[in-house]
Amino acid sequence: MKFTGGRIGFCLLGISGINNGKLESEYYIGIAGIIGLGIWEAIDAANEVEKYNSKLFKTIYDKEKPHIGFNLHTINKGLKLSLSYNF
């Protein structure tokens, strides 16, 4: 919901940049702003999900979520799996 006002503002800025069929700099700023807000919204949503999942894990198990990492890397003859644990 907090991104809706920004999207409306950038849309209006983009629309104001169209002058007699000619695209002005405001149009490009509006488009870039809409794209930037979309990326920011996706990152913010991922952070909110991470916070919610950590809180839910603590509620269910009454302890902090372990810091385990799994990564897949491509190599010449297949995939390589790496595991990490932060103390």
Secondary structure, DSSP 8 states (H G I E B T S, - for coil): -TTHHHHHHHHHHHHHTEETTEE-HHHHHHHHHHHHHHHHHHHHHHHHHHHHHHHHHHHHHSS----EEEEEEEETTEEEEEEEE--
